[in-house]
């Protein structure tokens, strides 16, 4: 790139020819002053010292940059310019230069951090005594104008370290200011990149020595600018502003709890993107579905223009909320969340780099956050009540025949629906059962069936603590996963809470817990299958009628004897066939499954193959290779199928 004398400037000449010099938001922190850069810093300062002492000019490398809103923003040269700024400030203090000359130093500014910018300005505006052996950095830190929070800014920390080293190198140099400003011994080539904006791509290509800021650092700087440009914090004290808090208390908190590979940037981005997914839904943004999908897929795609003033206030409140928690036990909710049970808590699940949170986990996080924001942590029982109701709603996927149970929240559309439902419920989160007990219906139509059950249960729960305990214990069974309408049906509950029979209800729960609540297995006992074959409903012994297919190989109707444990969940809400299981459960109160089988007296017209399946345990235990049977059209015999879809009769035992 060609240069001429018009392109050669000293630092002070550059200041005089610019309205402002800004280190832009995409640049990294001032690194030359870091502890681990002492050799680089010493070499650079030694070169400057040698030049000044020998009265020999030194030309530094190119300073590239472009004009942005009348301010010069360096693309390459940030480190050198910052060190030269500090050297000129030191010279102005050492030589007691009049204020009308030094005020030009205020043209140098940092946009990377608001705290860095304010420190540079305060450094020039305030006097510092450097004429003794005390470290200048200590004097600055002890000054009334120095905010304690600035100690957390890595750029300020590095600047203070450089000032101390500058003092060691230049404290014996006379007329330092004149040699810097009048003699222009230190200069560099200045190249302005006309009509080229400062972009990440350009930064990567031209500043090979620089370190590209992380997505969070870029986002944070732009977000702070958005806050400032829109005057969202015009009434806040400096100590309470977002830029101050994110560089101090909040970052310290995340660093303490969520540091992974020496960074917390991703955790901070995960936290804020989850909050904006929620806010996009609550604010009914026109693009909310696309934005929810985008942020769930890539938390680093969060942009400042996704954030409204209300969303900024929400983010601020949530940072404040969670940074107050040192004891994470407060955030743990001791109820089963089944497949979504968090490793620690739902806050941790969303922000930790050890987990990848789903739509459902983010909804739990929102529910937890909403309760804590509204009610605090004083009443833990009420918090658990609230999360229990949310758990019941979110656990209700559409159970399919065969036992497959997809999550209720599998898309941005369902996320949007449930967020607005929880927002409506949150009005009564401080006492969710009383809130629901006094509601006939909700405005939201999401999860309508489960909401109706929650309204029904709440009317029972508020009557007394014993009823509440019984309801809760039934909900927590793996068999039910929160939805207990079948349990209520087993005791013929008529909807009047005064008629709730706790003893009968507890009896039903005990039977289900004993025979149907093996959370560690996907199997059910063959004794249960035999027991169900003994049950008659409306004159039929056909509990297996819920499933049908035709087996052309054997010219027979295929049926399923409930293949797996989770299929029971589909079965109990099939109104035509659930009475079989209900009757068996009621018989098991005060009895046991083997006695029911032994005492069963088959009617004279019951097919012999069915009697044999009931009475001969070896048929299902040893000869059946699957839980599927094929029954002849005349019901004279059945096959024990070797698989769900056998292609021949070989290996399929025929029972006559």
URDA-V658221 format. One record per residue. N is the residue number from 1. RES is the residue in one letter. PSI is psi in whole degrees, -180 to 180 (999 if undefined). Layout:
# URDA-V658221
{{N:RES:PSI} {N:RES:PSI}}
This chain:
# URDA-V658221
{{1:X:127} {2:X:146} {3:X:163} {4:X:-177} {5:X:-27} {6:X:-15} {7:X:0} {8:X:124} {9:X:151} {10:X:169} {11:X:-42} {12:X:-35} {13:X:-39} {14:X:-41} {15:X:-42} {16:X:-27} {17:X:3} {18:X:147} {19:X:-34} {20:X:148} {21:X:118} {22:X:128} {23:X:116} {24:X:169} {25:X:-22} {26:X:-7} {27:X:156} {28:X:177} {29:X:163} {30:X:111} {31:X:-22} {32:X:-20} {33:X:3} {34:X:156} {35:X:-42} {36:X:3} {37:X:23} {38:X:-37} {39:X:-45} {40:X:-45} {41:X:-44} {42:X:-41} {43:X:-42} {44:X:-47} {45:X:-35} {46:X:-40} {47:X:-42} {48:X:-43} {49:X:-44} {50:X:-43} {51:X:-45} {52:X:-45} {53:X:-35} {54:X:-2} {55:X:35} {56:X:124} {57:X:148} {58:X:132} {59:X:125} {60:X:179} {61:X:178} {62:X:146} {63:X:109} {64:X:150} {65:X:-179} {66:X:162} {67:X:129} {68:X:112} {69:X:48} {70:X:1} {71:X:138} {72:X:125} {73:X:112} {74:X:134} {75:X:-39} {76:X:126} {77:X:4} {78:X:-46} {79:X:-45} {80:X:-42} {81:X:-40} {82:X:-43} {83:X:-39} {84:X:-37} {85:X:-47} {86:X:-38} {87:X:-43} {88:X:-40} {89:X:-45} {90:X:-44} {91:X:-39} {92:X:-37} {93:X:-44} {94:X:-42} {95:X:6} {96:X:54} {97:X:137} {98:X:150} {99:X:-33} {100:X:-22} {101:X:-38} {102:X:-17} {103:X:-23} {104:X:-24} {105:X:-22} {106:X:-10} {107:X:-18} {108:X:130} {109:X:156} {110:X:129} {111:X:-10} {112:X:-44} {113:X:138} {114:X:-39} {115:X:-39} {116:X:-42} {117:X:-45} {118:X:-33} {119:X:-47} {120:X:-44} {121:X:-45} {122:X:-34} {123:X:-42} {124:X:-36} {125:X:-27} {126:X:150} {127:X:146} {128:X:129} {129:X:117} {130:X:11} {131:X:43} {132:X:-174} {133:X:-5} {134:X:141} {135:X:133} {136:X:-37} {137:X:-37} {138:X:-40} {139:X:-42} {140:X:-46} {141:X:-31} {142:X:-4} {143:X:150} {144:X:-30} {145:X:-7} {146:X:119} {147:X:137} {148:X:-32} {149:X:-24} {150:X:-20} {151:X:-19} {152:X:-6} {153:X:116} {154:X:-31} {155:X:-44} {156:X:-43} {157:X:-43} {158:X:-39} {159:X:-44} {160:X:-38} {161:X:-40} {162:X:-38} {163:X:-43} {164:X:-42} {165:X:-36} {166:X:-42} {167:X:-43} {168:X:-36} {169:X:-35} {170:X:5} {171:X:-20} {172:X:5} {173:X:120} {174:X:150} {175:X:42} {176:X:-43} {177:X:-46} {178:X:-40} {179:X:-32} {180:X:-44} {181:X:-42} {182:X:-41} {183:X:-17} {184:X:47} {185:X:-27} {186:X:122} {187:X:176} {188:X:162} {189:X:127} {190:X:123} {191:X:119} {192:X:126} {193:X:96} {194:X:134} {195:X:25} {196:X:118} {197:X:159} {198:X:102} {199:X:162} {200:X:-42} {201:X:-45} {202:X:-39} {203:X:-44} {204:X:-42} {205:X:-37} {206:X:-20} {207:X:71} {208:X:-24} {209:X:-14} {210:X:164} {211:X:118} {212:X:135} {213:X:151} {214:X:161} {215:X:-37} {216:X:-43} {217:X:-41} {218:X:-46} {219:X:-46} {220:X:-46} {221:X:-43} {222:X:-37} {223:X:-41} {224:X:-39} {225:X:-39} {226:X:-42} {227:X:-45} {228:X:-45} {229:X:-32} {230:X:4} {231:X:39} {232:X:-16} {233:X:27} {234:X:-28} {235:X:3} {236:X:142} {237:X:156} {238:X:-40} {239:X:-18} {240:X:3} {241:X:154} {242:X:-47} {243:X:-39} {244:X:-47} {245:X:-40} {246:X:-24} {247:X:-6} {248:X:-97} {249:X:-49} {250:X:-44} {251:X:-40} {252:X:-42} {253:X:-49} {254:X:-37} {255:X:-39} {256:X:-38} {257:X:-24} {258:X:21} {259:X:129} {260:X:120} {261:X:41} {262:X:31} {263:X:150} {264:X:4} {265:X:-44} {266:X:-37} {267:X:-40} {268:X:-39} {269:X:-40} {270:X:-43} {271:X:-51} {272:X:-36} {273:X:-37} {274:X:-41} {275:X:-38} {276:X:-30} {277:X:-44} {278:X:-47} {279:X:-35} {280:X:-40} {281:X:-48} {282:X:-32} {283:X:-2} {284:X:41} {285:X:142} {286:X:-32} {287:X:21} {288:X:-38} {289:X:-46} {290:X:-39} {291:X:-41} {292:X:-46} {293:X:-45} {294:X:-46} {295:X:-34} {296:X:-34} {297:X:-34} {298:X:99} {299:X:-23} {300:X:-2} {301:X:1} {302:X:133} {303:X:150} {304:X:-33} {305:X:-4} {306:X:-9} {307:X:118} {308:X:176} {309:X:-41} {310:X:-39} {311:X:-39} {312:X:-45} {313:X:-36} {314:X:-45} {315:X:-46} {316:X:-47} {317:X:-39} {318:X:-39} {319:X:-46} {320:X:-43} {321:X:-56} {322:X:-28} {323:X:-11} {324:X:-11} {325:X:113} {326:X:-29} {327:X:103} {328:X:-10} {329:X:-30} {330:X:-33} {331:X:-8} {332:X:134} {333:X:115} {334:X:59} {335:X:155} {336:X:132} {337:X:12} {338:X:-128} {339:X:-13} {340:X:13} {341:X:122} {342:X:156} {343:X:-40} {344:X:-71} {345:X:171} {346:X:-25} {347:X:-50} {348:X:-40} {349:X:-37} {350:X:-38} {351:X:-21} {352:X:144} {353:X:-4} {354:X:0} {355:X:155} {356:X:105} {357:X:141} {358:X:176} {359:X:-46} {360:X:-44} {361:X:-34} {362:X:-34} {363:X:-43} {364:X:-43} {365:X:-43} {366:X:-43} {367:X:-44} {368:X:-46} {369:X:-44} {370:X:-41} {371:X:-48} {372:X:-39} {373:X:-38} {374:X:-34} {375:X:-11} {376:X:-159} {377:X:13} {378:X:-34} {379:X:91} {380:X:-34} {381:X:-41} {382:X:-36} {383:X:-45} {384:X:-39} {385:X:-46} {386:X:-48} {387:X:-28} {388:X:-46} {389:X:-44} {390:X:-42} {391:X:-46} {392:X:-40} {393:X:-46} {394:X:-20} {395:X:-10} {396:X:76} {397:X:171} {398:X:101} {399:X:129} {400:X:158} {401:X:131} {402:X:-10} {403:X:-2} {404:X:134} {405:X:82} {406:X:156} {407:X:151} {408:X:-30} {409:X:98} {410:X:5} {411:X:162} {412:X:-28} {413:X:-45} {414:X:-35} {415:X:-46} {416:X:-44} {417:X:-44} {418:X:-31} {419:X:-43} {420:X:-31} {421:X:-47} {422:X:-36} {423:X:-40} {424:X:-44} {425:X:-30} {426:X:-21} {427:X:-29} {428:X:22} {429:X:-24} {430:X:-23} {431:X:76} {432:X:-34} {433:X:-43} {434:X:-39} {435:X:-48} {436:X:-35} {437:X:-24} {438:X:12} {439:X:140} {440:X:-34} {441:X:168} {442:X:161} {443:X:-40} {444:X:141} {445:X:6} {446:X:139} {447:X:47} {448:X:-45} {449:X:-44} {450:X:-36} {451:X:-41} {452:X:-39} {453:X:-41} {454:X:-37} {455:X:-43} {456:X:-48} {457:X:-37} {458:X:-35} {459:X:-29} {460:X:-45} {461:X:-40} {462:X:-9} {463:X:-45} {464:X:163} {465:X:-29} {466:X:-41} {467:X:-42} {468:X:-45} {469:X:-43} {470:X:-45} {471:X:-47} {472:X:-43} {473:X:-39} {474:X:-42} {475:X:-37} {476:X:-9} {477:X:136} {478:X:-28} {479:X:-36} {480:X:-37} {481:X:46} {482:X:-28} {483:X:113} {484:X:20} {485:X:-31} {486:X:-39} {487:X:-41} {488:X:-36} {489:X:-33} {490:X:-27} {491:X:12} {492:X:42} {493:X:129} {494:X:5} {495:X:-10} {496:X:112} {497:X:-26} {498:X:-18} {499:X:8} {500:X:122} {501:X:97} {502:X:-42} {503:X:-47} {504:X:-40} {505:X:-44} {506:X:-36} {507:X:-44} {508:X:-44} {509:X:-42} {510:X:-39} {511:X:-46} {512:X:-42} {513:X:-39} {514:X:-41} {515:X:-20} {516:X:17} {517:X:41} {518:X:94} {519:X:-11} {520:X:7} {521:X:149} {522:X:17} {523:X:157} {524:X:157} {525:X:142} {526:X:-25} {527:X:-36} {528:X:-41} {529:X:-44} {530:X:-39} {531:X:-40} {532:X:-31} {533:X:-17} {534:X:-8} {535:X:133} {536:X:133} {537:X:119} {538:X:38} {539:X:2} {540:X:149} {541:X:57} {542:X:55} {543:X:-24} {544:X:2} {545:X:-10} {546:X:-18} {547:X:135} {548:X:143} {549:X:166} {550:X:134} {551:X:99} {552:X:-31} {553:X:-42} {554:X:6} {555:X:56} {556:X:160} {557:X:121} {558:X:139} {559:X:162} {560:X:133} {561:X:47} {562:X:99} {563:X:-41} {564:X:168} {565:X:-46} {566:X:-21} {567:X:-22} {568:X:-33} {569:X:-38} {570:X:-41} {571:X:-44} {572:X:-15} {573:X:16} {574:X:103} {575:X:-23} {576:X:-33} {577:X:-16} {578:X:-26} {579:X:-27} {580:X:-49} {581:X:-37} {582:X:-47} {583:X:-37} {584:X:-44} {585:X:-43} {586:X:-35} {587:X:-31} {588:X:-14} {589:X:113} {590:X:6} {591:X:-167} {592:X:164} {593:X:-38} {594:X:-37} {595:X:-39} {596:X:-43} {597:X:-46} {598:X:-40} {599:X:-9} {600:X:129} {601:X:105} {602:X:143} {603:X:158} {604:X:-25} {605:X:8} {606:X:131} {607:X:143} {608:X:-35} {609:X:-34} {610:X:-40} {611:X:-42} {612:X:-40} {613:X:-36} {614:X:-48} {615:X:-27} {616:X:99} {617:X:-27} {618:X:-27} {619:X:-48} {620:X:-33} {621:X:-35} {622:X:-32} {623:X:-18} {624:X:127} {625:X:-4} {626:X:178} {627:X:24} {628:X:141} {629:X:160} {630:X:123} {631:X:132} {632:X:150} {633:X:-31} {634:X:5} {635:X:25} {636:X:-25} {637:X:172} {638:X:157} {639:X:139} {640:X:107} {641:X:143} {642:X:-15} {643:X:177} {644:X:-35} {645:X:69} {646:X:144} {647:X:-6} {648:X:175} {649:X:-8} {650:X:128} {651:X:-4} {652:X:110} {653:X:132} {654:X:123} {655:X:121} {656:X:999}}
